[in-house]
Amino acid sequence: MTDSLLSAGMRPTPPPRLSLDRAERAPVAVIFRRGPSKRVELIKWNLTSDAFERGHWFHGRIYEKRSHLSPDGELLVYFASKFTRHSIADDEYTYAWTAVSRAPWLTALALWPKGDCWHGGGIFLAKRTLWLNHKPEVATPHPSHRPIGLRVVENPGACGEDEPVYRQRLDRDGWVLRQEWSTEWQGLSRGFRTVQPDVRVKHQQPGTDSIAIVLQRRIDNLSYREHFRVDGASSEPELPPGPLDWLDWDSRGRLIALSGGRVWAAAVVERQVQRFTELIDLRDDRPEEREPPASARAW
């Protein structure tokens, strides 16, 4: 940026926020790219070949922490909302819904109108078993988008927003709880205060004392934050330039990172984290219309 722009008080455009969900039993992940705030792009990542498939752009909000990829990486359950004059008046689909699609496309194969942004979303308990975070009274699928070949388990105790769905997803994804989260409400002006953060650990080789990622979660006022560090490495690893959105292991035992609007990977050799390599830069992606393939329109 030139000195004239800096002196004029112009700020650089922040990188998009990235989040990731990995399939439990397949080398597949889906990336949610958010930016600007009301625009979300889906990208499918083949973790074997490091090939990336760009999918739908969505104009609205996708609650990525209430979304989940099926164990085989084929289906995606997601919770979304769109606030427009038309959607707010729509009694059929409503302005908030949970849907199942084929990542990285959002074409709804199954869809459950929600009508508000409390709870919603779901988790795949098995390849074709979906735990739907809807109370029974709002768990009726849209007649044009009924689940086919999908066993759906409703949640009579649905409550909250991202929590407790995200907590359950972290459990399923191998993040072992080391310290319970404790917060207190300080009133409308000060919001929440984290008394004790949620701390989780994910080892490169589960069940061993191998190198591990430590995830700390906290909320201060209404700001939710996740912090990562690497424990057990022979030397302090140099993480990619930030802000760091996510750190995880892939199916090959690599350390993968979403940071600064880019996707990175680093091999680990005898507890030594090698230099991170940039796999794809998503900073310059711009919303565009993309036609889903025929395979995304059918069960």
Secondary structure, 3 states (H helix, E strand, C coil): CCHHHHHCCCCCCCCCEEEEEECCCCCEEEEEEECCCCEEEEEEEECCCCEEEEEEEEECEECHHHCEECCCCCEEEEEEECCCHHHHCCCCCCCEEEEEEECCCCCCCEEEECCCCCCCCEEEEECCEEEECCCHHHCCCCCCCCCCCCEEECCCCCCCCCCCHHHHHHHHCCCEEEECCEEEECCCCCCEEEEECEEEEEECCCCCCCCEEEEEEEEEECEEEEEEEEECCCCCCCCCCCCEEEEEECCCCCEEEEECCEEEEECEECCEECCCEEEEECCCCCCCCCCCCHHHHCC
